[in-house]
Amino acid sequence: MLTLPLLTLYRVFRNKKTSAGNEHDEKMDLIFYFIDFFIHLDKYLPDLIKNFGIWIYVIVFLVIFCETGLVVTPVLPGDSLLFALGTLAALGALQIEALLILLSIAAIAGDSVNYAIGHYIGPKVFHYEESRFFKKKYLIKTHEFYERHGGKTIIIARFMPFIRTFAPFVAGVGAMSYPKFILYNIVGGLLWVFTFLLGGYFFGNIPAVKRNFTIVIVAIIIISVMPGVIAYIRQKMITRQNIA
């Protein structure tokens, strides 16, 4: 049961072992901090709102924009962050109208920038080697997903972490004209933001959900990733059948 911060648990475990080096420990601290932040958004966000005030709108705008707009930032929280923000808006800590408008703009603008990057960089990226910030395998999988589902990929991908970051990039490489892309982009962006923000706004403070908020956040993450996992397993099975 995820009731204690993961970072604290990790540090207790680490202190019982011989440290391999301060640099390694700092990296692991950072990793566990981000994991802990993602699954305990209900605990961290109120503090951020208290410390940053109105600037929290700028911060969450940038998070959503970067998660959808930059190919190197697919690990940023999206679904869970929107749900948590909706929950806090229901409590009066944030304005739901401002969140709906700002984050819809962030999501649509992010995908548009991602499309432009794909358009101008072009197919060259498919020849790049993997690095810490760029995972070529996700780009290839998104391209395959796009080949199967066409333009509706831009809408479907909004609800699939990692793929939503690469889908507009692949569209920009040459798979879709911009007028067609922007239509799918607007529809997908509005559906995504409104679904999770209003989901948190109307359901996040139900007693059962509030008592198990961490579990709900983890469930959202798992459900978001599940379509990609299913597609991956299905593709593996098809490949094995073809080989056989």
KOLZARO-722069 format. One record per residue (C-alpha): x, y, z; residue number from 1. Coordinates in steps of 0.5 Angstrom, whole numbers. Each point is the difference from the previous one (the first is absolute). Layout:
xx	yy	zz	num
X	Y	Z	NUM;
...
This chain:
xx	yy	zz	num
0	0	0	1;
3	7	-2	2;
-1	4	6	3;
7	2	2	4;
4	4	-5	5;
5	-5	-5	6;
6	5	1	7;
0	-1	8	8;
-1	-7	-1	9;
6	0	-5	10;
4	4	4	11;
-1	-5	6	12;
2	-6	-4	13;
6	4	-3	14;
3	2	7	15;
0	-8	2	16;
5	-1	-6	17;
7	2	-2	18;
-1	6	-5	19;
3	-1	-7	20;
1	8	0	21;
-3	6	1	22;
-2	2	-7	23;
-4	-7	-1	24;
-4	2	6	25;
-2	7	-2	26;
-2	-3	-7	27;
-4	-6	4	28;
-3	6	5	29;
-2	4	-6	30;
-4	-6	-4	31;
-3	-2	7	32;
-2	7	1	33;
-4	0	-7	34;
-3	-6	1	35;
-2	2	7	36;
-3	7	-3	37;
-4	-4	-5	38;
-4	-5	4	39;
0	5	6	40;
-3	6	-4	41;
-5	2	5	42;
5	1	5	43;
5	4	-4	44;
-5	4	-4	45;
-3	4	6	46;
7	2	2	47;
2	3	-7	48;
-6	4	0	49;
1	3	7	50;
8	1	-2	51;
-1	3	-7	52;
-7	3	0	53;
-3	2	-7	54;
6	-2	-3	55;
-2	-8	1	56;
-4	2	-6	57;
6	1	-4	58;
4	-6	3	59;
-6	-5	-2	60;
0	4	-7	61;
7	-2	-1	62;
0	-7	2	63;
-6	-2	-4	64;
3	4	-6	65;
7	-3	1	66;
-3	-7	0	67;
-4	1	-6	68;
5	4	-4	69;
7	-2	1	70;
2	-7	-2	71;
5	-1	6	72;
-5	1	5	73;
-5	-6	0	74;
1	-2	7	75;
-4	7	3	76;
-6	-2	3	77;
-6	2	-4	78;
-7	-4	2	79;
2	-1	7	80;
1	8	1	81;
-6	2	-4	82;
-4	-4	5	83;
3	2	6	84;
0	8	-2	85;
-8	-2	-2	86;
-1	-2	7	87;
4	6	3	88;
-5	4	-4	89;
-6	-3	3	90;
3	2	7	91;
1	7	-2	92;
7	0	0	93;
0	2	-8	94;
-4	2	-5	95;
-3	-5	-4	96;
-2	5	-6	97;
7	2	0	98;
3	-7	0	99;
-5	-2	-6	100;
2	6	-4	101;
8	0	1	102;
1	-7	0	103;
-4	-1	-6	104;
4	5	-3	105;
7	-3	2	106;
-2	-7	-2	107;
-2	2	-7	108;
6	5	-1	109;
5	-5	3	110;
-3	-5	-6	111;
1	5	-5	112;
7	2	2	113;
2	-8	0	114;
-3	0	-7	115;
4	6	-2	116;
6	-4	3	117;
-1	-6	-4	118;
-2	4	-7	119;
7	4	0	120;
4	-6	3	121;
-3	-5	-4	122;
2	-7	-1	123;
7	1	2	124;
-2	-2	7	125;
-2	-7	-1	126;
8	-1	-2	127;
2	3	7	128;
3	-4	5	129;
-4	-1	7	130;
2	4	6	131;
-2	2	7	132;
-5	5	-2	133;
-2	-3	-7	134;
-3	-7	-1	135;
0	-2	-7	136;
-4	-6	2	137;
-6	4	2	138;
0	4	-7	139;
0	-6	-4	140;
-5	-3	4	141;
-4	6	-1	142;
1	0	-7	143;
-3	-7	-1	144;
-6	2	4	145;
-1	6	-4	146;
1	-5	-6	147;
-6	-4	3	148;
-5	5	2	149;
2	6	-4	150;
-3	7	1	151;
-4	-2	6	152;
7	-2	4	153;
0	8	2	154;
-6	-1	4	155;
1	-7	2	156;
7	1	2	157;
-2	6	5	158;
-2	-6	5	159;
7	-4	-1	160;
6	3	4	161;
6	0	-5	162;
-4	-1	-6	163;
-3	6	1	164;
7	4	0	165;
2	-3	-6	166;
-7	-1	-4	167;
1	8	-2	168;
7	-1	-2	169;
-1	-6	-5	170;
-6	4	-3	171;
5	6	-1	172;
5	-4	-4	173;
-5	-1	-5	174;
-6	-4	1	175;
-5	5	1	176;
-1	7	-3	177;
0	6	5	178;
-8	2	-1	179;
-2	-7	1	180;
5	-1	6	181;
-3	6	4	182;
-7	-2	-1	183;
2	-7	4	184;
4	4	5	185;
-5	4	2	186;
-5	-5	1	187;
5	-5	3	188;
3	6	5	189;
-7	2	2	190;
-2	-7	1	191;
6	-2	4	192;
0	6	5	193;
-8	1	1	194;
0	-8	2	195;
5	0	5	196;
-1	7	3	197;
-7	-1	1	198;
1	-7	2	199;
4	2	6	200;
-5	6	1	201;
-6	-4	0	202;
3	-6	3	203;
6	1	4	204;
-3	2	6	205;
-5	-6	1	206;
2	-3	7	207;
2	-6	-3	208;
4	3	-5	209;
3	5	5	210;
2	-5	5	211;
4	-4	-6	212;
2	5	-4	213;
7	-3	-1	214;
-3	-6	-2	215;
-4	4	-5	216;
6	3	-3	217;
4	-6	-1	218;
-7	-3	-3	219;
0	6	-5	220;
7	-1	-2	221;
-1	-8	-1	222;
-6	1	-4	223;
3	5	-4	224;
6	-4	-2	225;
-4	-6	-1	226;
-2	1	-7	227;
7	0	-2	228;
2	-6	4	229;
-6	-4	-4	230;
2	3	-6	231;
7	-2	1	232;
-2	-7	2	233;
-4	-1	-6	234;
5	2	-5	235;
5	-5	3	236;
-5	-5	0	237;
-1	1	-8	238;
7	1	-1	239;
1	-7	3	240;
-5	-3	-4	241;
3	3	-6	242;
6	-3	2	243;
-3	-7	1	244;
